[in-house]
């Protein structure tokens, strides 16, 4: 091969033509290729790292959790009814099928193995902002998916999730839980929002998702307990241990926090703190319940 002349910018490369042993002009690499240290467009043939798999898992869990949340809100039931369980299972199947179809659609097609380009820096997610202007002349457009396929496969996954929902959920809502149409309406909003969020902030989410998992788990845990009518420590403890729905929700919070801790790939001993937010809320609820402050104010006024 001939020596490759250097290209300007971080993501401009040259394509080698086998027919005449020549190189193309500097430009964007084709999909599935990325410029290497020699300024040549090299095929992305690296296997996904464990961190990348965890990131994709987080992006797949997001719509599933939101589906389940809005189904639960629509049902307005303290326990799990038959219709609610069927819709929860339907949401799981929708997301699972979307994930499998997405994996099979990536190169190599019809294979669950994924070949990818390595993620080296935050700018890899935003090549649009790194098109060079050699000698202050005409801008050289080298926008490409440098993190192939982490951007496109998530967008494809969300689209398939939407299609699966529209094919399955309306029929199930009509037969098992008519109020479930509210969850469908909500999904028609949050799936496009997740798509836009990934397109705009995918790189930031890639580096922050372990912390986001922990934060979301803690916030949802506090929200779950705060909506209980009886805020006494005895009642919270009893319902958390005896009501199946509460047990499932709390365990879900714990799994999400454990996922974030494992994604950090630091000290796994921190997994021992997974139940801490729930225990902390229950033990300190008497100090934060607004009813306690109202009763105290009344007693002070009467005295």
C-alpha angles and dihedrals in degrees: 000000000000121000113269117237114230118264125213122247131022100282107032114111144161129248120222118227113209093196095071103007094244136131127236125235118275113282145116117323117240120261110285092028133093133189114258133203090280092056091248124128104249126194115255102240103147119121117241114266121233090254090056091050090050090050092052089047091054092050089050094048093052097072091040093055091046091049090052092046095053092043088055091048091049094049094052091198129137093218137033111277123196093254093048093051091049092052092047090052090046091054090050092051091047092054094041093051090046091052094049094046090048092051092048090050094058124086119307088041120220089021127102090216114099128207115205146172116250118255107231106164143000092260089065087078093051107045088147089077094051103062104136127227105211112215089348090290131113115347115249110223111218101154110150143141098273090172094052122206101005094085104042098040093056091049090049090047093055091049092052090047089056093048093048092050093051091049098048113020103060091057092047092046091053093051105033111018120010091185087063090083086082089065090052091052090050091049090054085063105036097045093058089043091053089048093053091043091053092047092051104032103021092121093050091048090049092061097034104041095101090057091042090055091054094044094047090049093052094045094047090046092054091045092051093055096039094061092059112112094216107057096180117125092236094053094046091049093047096048091045091058104034107035112079094209093053091047091052093048093048092047088050089055090050093050091051091051091046089051090055093048092049090048090057088062092209127114111345088202086083087075086080088071094058095102092043099095092053093045092045092052093050094047094047100037093103089061094051105035108115089214090066091056092047091052090048092051091050092051091049092050093048091050 
